[in-house]
């Protein structure tokens, strides 16, 4: 059963999802924006990393049953975090390091089965979010460091690019879906994301 927001104020909090393949800069950019503009933004941490750390494992070390279990845990934690941070937002915008739709790209039996197994739909999940900013992995410009900066990563550089495109496809139906390409430096990407938010997202 889908967890719905129980508080009307929390349900009205603006939510911006940062998604994309590993090494896209999602976490760094979300938390930097929130740190530089605490009166405007609140960063919500990635649920997947927390779940895999709790399991002391990662996606490539699990069988299909374990991957399904991990994705269910990630989905539940995602919704719990969104509720918690929305309750505390006090009018600020949530910057989410991934959203509930991401899990459909990792489900062993495909996206349609993911929605069925979780008792929800892509349409319902997309409605949770006001904007979606997809970021291309830095693997596209040869700057990917694998699991060096996140031990939960398992993807090669090529896999990081492929995963990113798969995530783009599951999020693309959102009416406010934006793409940010990879840049040689994180500073350039941060500037691009900041400019997008300033121009496309009502302040």
N, C-alpha and C positions, 0 to 999 in steps of 0.2 A: 504494500500500500504506500502510495506517495505521501510523504510528510508535507503538509501544507502549513504555511505560516499562520500562527495562531493570533498574532497581534497585528492589528491593522496598520499601526505606525511602522512596524518592522517590515511589513510587506510592501510599503511604499518607499523604502530606502532604495536609492539607485544602485544598481549592480553592474560593474564592468568586468567582463572575463578576459584574462590574458591566457591564451592557449597557443599551442604550437608544439613542435617536436622538442626533444631534449636539446639543451644548449641554445635555446632561443632567447634566453635572458629574461624570462617571465618573472622569476622570483626576484632577481636583482632589481629590475625596473619597478615592479610593484612596490617593493619595500622602500626603494629610494624615493619614489614619488610620495609615498605616505610619510616618510621621514622629513622630506623637504616641505610638505604642505599638510601638516597634521590637522589643520583646521578644515581641510577640504576632503582628505582621503583617509581611509582605514584599509590596511593590507590584510588579506585573509590568506593564511598559509596553505600550501598544497596538501590535500588530504592523502594523496597516494604515498608521498614520502613518509608521512607519519605512520601509515598502516604498514608499509614494508619494513620500517624500522622496528615496529612493535612485533612483527612476525619474525624478525631477524632473517629476512630473506629478500628476494626480489623476483620480478616477473619471470625471468628466464630460468629460475631454479625451482619453479613450481610446476606441477602437472596441471592438466586442464581443470580438475576439481579444485585445486588450490587457487588457480587463477580466478575461477568464478567466485570462490569465497572471498578472495582479496578484493575483487571489484564490488561485491556487495558491501563489504566493510567500508570501502572508500566512498561509495555512494551515501551510506548512512552518515558517515563522518562529515562529508561535504554538506549535507543538509543541516546537520546539527551545528556546524560552524557558521553557516549562513544565518541561521536563526540567532545564534549567540552574538555574532558581530553586528547584525542588523539591529538587535535590541539595544546595543551599546553605541550605535553610530551617531546618535544625536544630530541628525541632519547631514552627516557626511556621506560621501560616496564610497561604497565598498570596491576595492580593487582585488579581484579574486584570482589567485594563482591556480588556474584551471577551474572548470565548472562541472556540473553533473553530466553533461553530454559527453565529456571526454571518455568516460568509461565504455561507451559503445564502440569506440575504436580499438579497445583492448580485449573485449569479450571474445572468448575462444570460438563461439558459435555464431559470431556475426552480430551486427547492430540490431536487426529485427528481434533476434532471440533475447538480446540484452533487455530491450524494453519489455518484452513479455515476462521475462524472469523477474524483473524488478517491479512489475505491476504499474508501469507508467508508459509514457510515449515521448518521442522526441519533441512533438509539438508542445506538450505540457512543460517539458524541461526547458526548451528554448524560451518560453514565456517568463521564466524566472529572471532573465537577464535583459538589461536595457541595451547593452552594447557588447560586441565581441571583437576583441583585437587579436587576430592571429599573427604570430611572429615566426618568420622563417628561421630555422636552426642555423647557428653560425657554422655548421658543417658545410653549408653551401659556399662559404668563402674560405674554407680550410682552417677554421679556428676552433674546431671541436676538440674538447679534452676528455671525452669519454666519461668514465666514472671518477676521474680525479677530483672533480669539484662536487660530485654527488655519488656516493657509493651505491645508491639504489639504481643508478643507470646501468643498462646492459647493452644498449644499442651501439653498433659501429657507426661511423660517420655516414655511410650510405643508408643504414637503417634509420638514423636520426632524420634524414631528409624524407625518407619514405613514410615514416610515422607522422611527420609533420603534415605531409600532403593528405594522409588518411584523416587526420584531425580536421584539416581544412574542409574536407568533404562532408563530415558529419555536422559541422557547424555552419556551413555555407548557407543553408536555408534561412538563417536568422536575418530579419529585415535590416539589421544594422551590423553587418559583418564587414570588418575592415582587415586588410592585409598590410603587414609591414615586412619588407624584404630584409634579408641579412645585410649587414654592413661590416666593413673591415674592423671597426671599433665599436665597443659597447656605447661609448659616448654618442656616436652618430645615431645609433638605434634609439637610445634614450631621448635624444632630441627629436627624432621622428615621431616617437610615441607621444611625447609631450605636445608637439605641434598638432597631432591628430586630435588629441583630447581637447585642446584649446579651440580648435576650429570646428570640430564635428559634434562635440558633446556639450550641451548647454551647461553653463557654469552656474 
